[in-house]
Amino acid sequence: MNTVTNNTLSSHIISHYFGSLSPKVIFYLPTPPVIPPDWRESETDAVKQLIDANGNHWRKITVIISKLVCKKLSCWRETQTRLLQQNSDEHLPVAIAIVSEPIERDNDILLDPAILHIICGKNTFSRFTIKSELLNKSLSLNKNQTILYHQQVFLSPYLDYRQFPNALIELLRPMLHQSS
């Protein structure tokens, strides 16, 4: 498991961090996966091991992330297998951060303009000090399938097909890939 850098986010709110040490996109989730014994995210089967240890729930999470960050949507399956690898030409550098319970602090996310922060679900969002009214733009399919955002901070539905269907993935993908 990687460590959190001071340039990415405030480490006091993160309990687990997987993926790139220089991410373009960070996905924040509320609950850590079960980590298999001797698991190393740098291994080529790291995602498969997470899915085997955690079941369908983490398969769905990694599928949605893969569809969002892969450079060619038709290659999302290949991206999923290498999602946590440090360097890949097939997808944006990505990290998954598990957010601890809320702590009263002024700065949760250090807003490096090169990093897109995707906070997944209202439960996760409630652990940050960001005010929801600051997220004044939206991408929306309907009132339940909406992504609120401002600059590089996004509040998305939780990474589940019912809340985050392919149509919503198609709305968000272009924003993530604008400068890649």
Residue pairs with C-beta under 8 A, 6 or more apart in sequence:
1 16
1 17
1 18
1 35
1 41
2 17
2 18
2 19
2 21
2 41
2 95
3 11
3 17
4 11
4 14
4 17
4 97
5 21
6 110
7 110
7 112
8 23
8 26
8 95
8 110
8 112
8 115
9 26
9 97
9 108
9 109
9 110
9 117
10 105
10 107
10 108
10 109
10 110
12 100
12 103
12 105
13 99
13 100
13 102
13 103
13 105
13 108
13 127
13 128
14 97
14 98
14 99
14 100
15 32
15 98
15 99
15 100
16 32
16 33
16 96
16 97
16 98
17 95
17 96
17 97
17 98
18 41
18 84
18 95
18 96
18 97
19 41
19 83
19 84
19 93
19 94
19 95
19 96
20 86
20 93
20 94
20 95
21 86
21 95
22 93
23 92
23 93
23 94
23 95
23 115
24 92
24 93
24 94
24 114
24 115
24 116
24 176
24 180
25 68
25 69
25 92
25 93
25 94
25 95
25 115
25 116
25 118
25 176
26 94
26 95
26 96
26 97
26 115
26 116
26 117
26 118
27 65
27 94
27 95
27 96
27 97
27 118
27 120
27 159
28 97
28 98
28 99
28 117
28 118
28 119
28 120
28 124
29 61
29 96
29 97
29 98
29 99
29 120
29 121
29 124
29 159
30 98
30 99
30 120
30 121
30 123
30 124
30 127
31 98
32 98
33 50
33 53
33 54
33 58
34 53
34 54
35 50
35 53
36 49
36 50
36 52
36 53
39 46
39 49
39 50
39 53
40 46
41 84
42 84
42 85
42 86
43 49
44 81
44 82
44 85
45 81
46 84
47 62
47 80
47 81
47 82
47 83
47 84
48 81
50 58
50 62
51 58
51 59
51 62
60 159
60 160
60 161
61 96
61 159
62 80
62 83
63 76
63 80
64 159
64 160
64 161
64 164
64 169
65 83
65 94
65 96
65 159
66 76
66 77
66 79
66 80
66 83
66 91
67 73
67 76
67 166
67 169
67 173
68 118
68 169
68 172
68 173
68 176
69 79
69 83
69 91
69 92
69 94
69 176
70 76
70 78
70 79
70 90
70 91
71 89
71 90
71 91
71 92
71 177
71 180
72 90
73 173
75 90
78 90
79 88
79 90
79 91
82 88
82 90
82 91
83 91
83 94
84 94
84 96
86 93
87 93
92 176
92 177
92 180
99 119
99 124
99 127
99 128
100 127
101 127
102 126
102 127
102 128
102 129
104 129
105 129
106 129
107 129
108 128
108 129
108 130
109 117
109 128
109 130
109 153
111 151
111 152
111 153
113 151
113 152
115 152
116 152
116 154
116 175
116 176
117 152
117 153
117 154
118 154
118 156
119 125
119 128
119 130
119 153
119 154
119 155
119 156
120 156
120 157
120 158
120 159
121 156
121 157
121 158
121 159
121 163
122 155
123 158
124 158
125 132
125 155
130 153
132 148
132 155
134 150
134 153
135 148
135 149
135 150
135 153
135 154
135 155
136 148
136 150
137 148
137 149
137 150
138 146
138 147
138 148
138 149
139 146
139 147
139 149
139 168
139 171
139 172
139 175
140 146
140 147
140 171
141 165
141 167
141 168
141 171
144 157
144 163
145 157
145 163
145 164
145 165
145 167
145 168
146 157
147 154
147 155
147 156
147 157
147 168
147 171
147 172
148 154
148 155
149 155
149 175
154 172
156 164
156 168
156 172
157 163
157 164
157 168
158 164
